Amino acid sequence: MKKIFLIILFPSLISIADIACAGETYVYCADENKNWHWLSGGTITVSGYWDTASVRRGLYFNYFIITKGLDEVKALRDKCVNEFGSNYIFAQPADSSLQRWSLFAINDDTFVSGIVTFLS
């Protein structure tokens, strides 16, 4: 009986771990002066997951690795320009308006241009 329980439990744990890694975030559009607006009134979400990069000891920033990659970021940037004008060149991730400035990333080494807040 104990072996059957472990066989049933193990696949369940894998599913829970996969779900915990996946996430969504909202998108806002910003210009170089830190003026910003939620894209489509805050109704646009993208899939991926949050991570943190260390610049040096004690200095880091947050970023969101977007599941669909650079093509999706380019499409979001185009939507920003179309909705808010040619100055709104940065599509950026956030879970709320209180969150610090974070970047989109394609992977752990490739970050998309934008405004970022360095944290210590």
N, C-alpha and C positions, 0 to 999 in steps of 0.2 A: 504493500500500500504506500509506503514511503517513497518508493521509486516513481510511482505513477504521479504523485503529487509534485515532485521535482520536475518531471517532464512537462507537466502542464504549466507550472509556475515559470519556468525559464523563458519560454516564448513570450509570456506576458511581460516579463521584465524588459526584454528587448524592445517591445513595442512602446513601453513607457519611456525608455531612454531615447528612442527616436523622436517621439513627440516633444520631449523636453528640449531637444536641440533646435527644433524648428520654431520659427516665430514669424511675426508680422510687425511692420511698423508703418507709420504714416509718412507722407512726403510733404515737405514745404519747399517753396522757391525763395531764393535770396539773391540780392545783388551784392556788389562789392562793399557797400556801406552798411551791411547788416540789416537792411530793410527786408522784411519777409512777409509771405502770405502762405497759408495752407493751400496746397494744390487742390483745385476743385472743391474748395470749402472744407477740406479735411476729410473728404470721402475716399481718397485714393490710398490704398495700402499695397505694400510689396512684401514678398516672402523672403526669408533669409534668417540670419541670426546675428546677435550682437557679440562683439569681442572688444578687447582692449589692446592697444599697442603701447609699448614702453619706448619713449624717445631716449631717455637716459634714466639712471637711477632716481626714482622719486618724481619723474615727470612722464605723464602718459596722456592718451586721448582714447575716446571711444569711437568705434566704427561699426557699420552694419554691412555684413557681406550679403549682397543681394543675389538671390538664387539664379535669376535669369541673366546675370552678367552685364557686360558693358552695353550691349544693345538695349537692354531695358533702361539703363541709366540715361543713355542718349535720347531715348523716346521720352523719358520724364523731363529731361532738360528742354526738349523741343516743346513739350506741353507748357512748361513754365514760361518760356518766351512767348508762346502764342497767347497764354492767358494774361500775363502781367507786363509784357513788353520786353524789348531787347536787352535791358539791363539785368533782368532776372535770369542769370546764366547758370546758377547753381541749384541743382535738385539735391535736397538734403534729407536725411532720415531723422525722425523724432517720434517718441511715444507720447509726448505732451508738450505744451508750450513752455513748460518750466524746465525742460531738459536743456543741458548745455549743448553747444554747437558740436555736431558729430559729422563724420564723413561716410559716404558710401564707399565700399571696397568691392573689388572683383574677387580677391583672395587675400590672404594674410600679408601679402607683399605689394599689392597693387591698389592704391587708393585713388579715388576720383577727386578732382579739384573741388574745392569748396572752402567754407569758413570752418575753422575748428577751434575749440577751446581746449587748451592744455591744462591738465589737472595735476595737482601734486599731493 
